């Protein structure tokens, strides 16, 4: 009986252990499911390719996340027979923040599709994100290279030039592009100016820059008729604005000052005329308001002119006679 009781209690303890193990596995599965539901709402997988050598996929994570330990990425192109795993790495920058990055190498992307799966490595690597990407729709050009600033003493300008990081045979080398040039005084990024440009160079006039100041510039571009994704900003270049302030600029300042002074003098003269008019001119009686003008306008003086008779015409010196004088026509 003692042996039977011992076997009974051992079997009961084993059942409890088995039940505890099943409960633990169920709890782990539930936690992974909850993690999947919570994470899938926040994590957004984004992919883009440079149409030459690589396809890059990335998503935002917390600063403490270990990408290679907590995630797994599988990819397969339309030409591949089986999926392959992509190595993950943590990346952090001031613009994007912490994120996981996967770089998929390749030598041809035109006309292809890639199926990318993002999985949780816990609890049997359960897949919770799966998407097929068309390579022609997610093109992000490479950053521009060979950015230089050339000085032109004749025109008092700085000409920024750059090149595309593609071979002439690549399609992206021939496509029309739009550019953005950003420049600012060194160590003063808050004064950054961004200018849209349509050509492969940009001219900056020295008169628009601060004299004896070092400037930095960078450039990026996007394809006009193929997607709307901009490339990353290129490496910066520097130049010194050592041009002296032009005499034309000084003459313009003189002209502006002269115009301001002239306008001030005109206003001062106008105010003086108003003061003189109010003090002296307005005090002089108006002839239109005199009594004589009022009587004439009313017709009271017409009878005076009506009674005036024409004087009789008399010959000169009637007493002495006019025998020797020439004959005169009689008065009418």
C-alpha positions in Angstrom: 0.0 0.0 0.0 2.8 2.4 0.8 4.3 1.7 -2.6 0.9 2.3 -4.3 0.5 5.6 -2.4 4.0 6.7 -3.4 3.3 5.9 -7.0 0.0 7.8 -6.8 1.6 10.9 -5.4 4.5 10.7 -8.0 1.9 10.5 -10.8 0.0 13.4 -9.3 3.2 15.5 -9.1 4.1 14.6 -12.6 0.7 15.7 -13.8 1.1 19.0 -12.0 4.5 19.5 -13.6 3.1 18.7 -17.0 0.2 21.0 -16.5 2.5 23.8 -15.3 4.7 23.2 -18.4 1.7 23.5 -20.7 0.5 26.6 -18.9 3.9 28.1 -19.3 4.1 27.4 -23.1 0.5 28.7 -23.5 1.4 31.9 -21.6 4.5 32.3 -23.8 2.5 31.9 -26.9 -0.1 34.4 -25.6 2.6 36.9 -24.8 4.1 36.5 -28.3 0.6 36.9 -29.8 0.0 40.1 -27.8 3.5 41.4 -28.8 2.6 40.6 -32.4 -0.7 42.5 -32.1 0.9 45.5 -30.4 4.0 45.7 -32.5 2.3 45.2 -35.9 0.4 48.4 -35.3 3.5 50.5 -34.7 6.1 48.9 -36.9 6.0 49.9 -40.5 8.3 48.2 -43.0 9.6 50.5 -45.7 11.8 49.4 -48.6 13.5 51.2 -51.5 16.2 50.3 -54.1 18.8 52.4 -55.9 18.1 50.6 -59.2 21.7 49.4 -59.3 23.2 47.3 -56.5 21.0 47.1 -53.4 17.5 47.0 -51.9 17.2 48.5 -48.4 14.4 47.8 -45.9 14.0 49.5 -42.6 11.6 50.1 -39.7 11.6 52.2 -36.6 12.3 50.6 -33.2 13.1 51.7 -29.6 16.7 52.7 -28.7 17.1 49.5 -26.6 16.0 47.1 -29.3 18.5 44.4 -30.6 17.5 44.0 -34.2 19.4 40.8 -35.0 18.1 39.1 -31.8 14.5 40.1 -31.9 13.7 40.2 -35.7 14.3 38.1 -38.8 13.9 39.1 -42.4 13.4 36.7 -45.3 13.4 37.9 -49.0 12.8 36.2 -52.3 12.8 37.7 -55.8 10.8 36.5 -58.8 14.0 35.0 -60.2 15.0 33.1 -57.0 14.0 29.6 -56.2 13.9 29.9 -52.4 13.9 32.7 -49.8 17.1 34.0 -48.2 17.8 35.6 -44.9 19.0 39.2 -44.7 21.4 40.2 -41.9 20.0 43.0 -39.7 21.8 45.9 -38.0 20.9 48.8 -35.8 21.2 52.3 -37.2 20.6 55.7 -35.6 20.8 59.2 -37.1 19.4 62.6 -36.1 17.0 62.6 -39.0 15.5 59.1 -38.7 16.1 58.1 -35.1 16.8 54.4 -34.0 15.7 51.8 -36.6 16.5 48.4 -37.9 18.1 48.2 -41.4 18.4 45.3 -43.8 20.5 45.6 -47.0 19.7 43.1 -49.8 22.4 43.0 -52.5 21.5 42.6 -56.2 22.7 43.4 -59.7 19.3 43.8 -61.4 16.1 45.3 -60.2 14.3 46.5 -63.3 11.0 44.7 -63.8 11.4 42.5 -60.7 9.4 42.0 -57.6 10.6 41.1 -54.1 8.7 39.3 -51.4 9.9 40.5 -48.0 8.8 38.9 -44.7 9.4 40.3 -41.3 9.3 37.8 -38.4 9.6 37.6 -34.7 12.4 35.2 -33.7 10.6 34.2 -30.5 8.2 31.3 -30.3 9.2 29.6 -33.5 9.8 32.8 -35.6 6.1 33.6 -36.3 5.7 35.7 -39.4 3.6 38.8 -38.8 4.5 41.0 -41.8 4.6 39.9 -45.4 4.6 42.1 -48.5 5.6 42.1 -52.2 7.4 45.1 -53.5 7.6 46.2 -57.2 11.1 47.5 -57.7 10.1 50.0 -60.4 7.8 51.8 -57.9 10.2 52.2 -54.9 13.3 53.7 -56.6 15.3 56.0 -54.4 18.4 57.5 -56.2 21.8 57.4 -54.8 23.3 60.6 -53.3 25.1 62.9 -55.6 28.9 62.9 -55.7 31.7 65.3 -56.6 30.0 68.4 -55.2 32.4 71.4 -55.8 32.2 75.2 -55.6 34.1 77.0 -58.4 34.9 80.7 -58.1 34.3 83.1 -61.0 36.1 86.4 -60.5 34.7 87.9 -63.6 31.0 87.5 -62.6 31.7 87.6 -58.8 29.9 84.2 -58.4 30.4 80.7 -57.0 29.2 77.9 -59.2 28.2 74.6 -57.5 28.5 71.5 -59.7 27.9 67.8 -59.0 27.5 64.4 -60.7 25.2 61.4 -60.5 26.6 58.2 -58.9 25.5 56.1 -61.8 27.1 54.6 -65.0 26.1 56.1 -68.3 24.4 52.8 -69.2 22.0 53.0 -66.2 18.5 54.3 -66.8 18.6 56.7 -63.9 21.6 58.5 -65.4 19.4 59.7 -68.4 16.2 60.5 -66.6 15.2 64.1 -66.0 15.8 65.2 -62.4 14.9 68.0 -60.0 17.4 69.3 -57.5 17.5 71.1 -54.2 20.6 73.0 -53.1 21.1 73.9 -49.4 23.8 76.3 -48.2 24.5 78.1 -45.0 27.3 79.9 -43.1 29.6 77.5 -41.3 28.4 76.5 -37.9 25.1 78.4 -38.5 22.7 75.7 -39.8 19.7 77.9 -38.6 20.5 80.2 -41.5 20.1 77.3 -44.0 18.6 78.3 -47.4 17.1 75.6 -49.7 16.8 76.6 -53.4 15.0 74.4 -56.1 17.1 73.9 -59.2 16.3 72.4 -62.6 19.9 72.1 -64.0 23.0 70.2 -62.9 24.6 73.3 -61.5 23.7 76.3 -59.4 25.1 79.9 -59.3 25.4 81.8 -56.1 26.2 85.5 -56.3 28.9 86.8 -53.9 26.9 89.9 -53.1 24.2 87.8 -51.5 26.6 86.2 -49.1 28.4 87.6 -46.1 31.9 88.9 -46.8 34.9 87.0 -45.4 32.6 84.1 -44.3 33.0 80.4 -45.0 29.9 78.6 -46.4 28.9 75.0 -46.6 26.5 73.4 -49.2 24.9 70.1 -50.0 22.5 68.9 -52.7 20.0 66.2 -53.3 17.7 65.2 -56.3 14.6 63.3 -57.3 13.3 61.9 -60.6 10.7 64.1 -62.2 8.7 61.4 -64.0 9.5 58.3 -61.9 8.4 58.3 -58.3 8.7 61.1 -55.8 11.4 59.9 -53.5 14.3 62.2 -52.9 17.9 60.9 -52.5 19.8 61.5 -49.4 21.8 64.7 -49.1 25.2 64.6 -50.5 28.5 65.2 -48.7 29.0 68.9 -47.9 31.5 71.2 -49.6 33.0 74.5 -48.3 34.2 77.7 -49.8 35.3 81.2 -48.6 33.6 84.3 -49.8 36.7 86.5 -50.1 35.2 89.0 -52.5 35.3 92.7 -51.4 31.9 94.4 -51.2 31.1 95.8 -54.7 31.0 99.5 -55.5 27.6 99.0 -57.2 26.2 97.8 -53.9 27.5 101.0 -52.2 26.1 103.2 -54.9 22.7 101.6 -54.5 22.9 102.4 -50.8 23.7 106.0 -51.6 20.8 106.2 -54.0 18.4 104.8 -51.4 19.6 107.3 -48.8 19.3 110.2 -51.3 15.7 109.1 -52.1 14.8 109.0 -48.5 16.3 112.4 -47.8 14.5 113.9 -50.9 11.1 112.5 -49.8 11.7 113.9 -46.3 12.5 117.4 -47.7 9.4 117.3 -49.9 7.2 116.4 -46.9 8.8 119.1 -44.8 8.2 121.8 -47.5 4.6 120.7 -47.9 4.0 121.0 -44.1 5.6 124.5 -44.2 3.3 125.6 -47.0 0.3 124.4 -45.1 1.4 126.3 -42.0 1.9 129.6 -44.0 -1.5 129.2 -45.7 -3.3 128.7 -42.4 -1.5 131.6 -40.6 -1.4 134.3 -43.3 -3.1 133.5 -46.5 -6.4 132.4 -45.0 -6.5 135.7 -43.1 -6.7 137.8 -46.2 -10.3 138.7 -47.1 -11.5 137.2 -50.4 -12.5 139.8 -53.1 -15.5 137.6 -54.0 -17.0 138.3 -50.6 -16.8 142.2 -50.9 -20.0 144.3 -51.0 -19.1 145.9 -54.4 -18.8 142.6 -56.1 -22.1 141.5 -54.6 -23.9 144.7 -55.9 -22.5 144.3 -59.4 -23.4 140.7 -59.6 -26.9 141.7 -58.4 -27.3 144.4 -61.1 -27.5 147.5 -58.8 -24.8 149.4 -60.7 -26.3 149.0 -64.2 -28.4 152.2 -63.9 -25.3 154.2 -63.4 -23.8 153.0 -66.7 -27.2 153.6 -68.4 -27.4 157.3 -67.6 -23.9 158.0 -68.9 -24.2 160.0 -72.2 -21.6 160.2 -74.9 -19.8 163.6 -74.9 -20.4 165.8 -78.1 -17.6 165.8 -80.6 -15.9 169.2 -80.7 -13.2 170.5 -82.9 -10.0 171.5 -81.3 -9.4 175.2 -80.7 -12.9 176.5 -81.7 -12.1 180.1 -80.5 -9.1 180.5 -82.8 -10.9 179.1 -85.8 -10.0 176.2 -87.9 -9.5 177.7 -91.3 -5.9 176.6 -91.5 -6.4 173.2 -90.1 -6.8 170.2 -92.3 -10.3 169.0 -93.0 -11.6 166.4 -90.4 -14.4 164.0 -90.8 -17.5 164.9 -88.8 -18.0 163.0 -85.6 -20.5 160.2 -85.8 
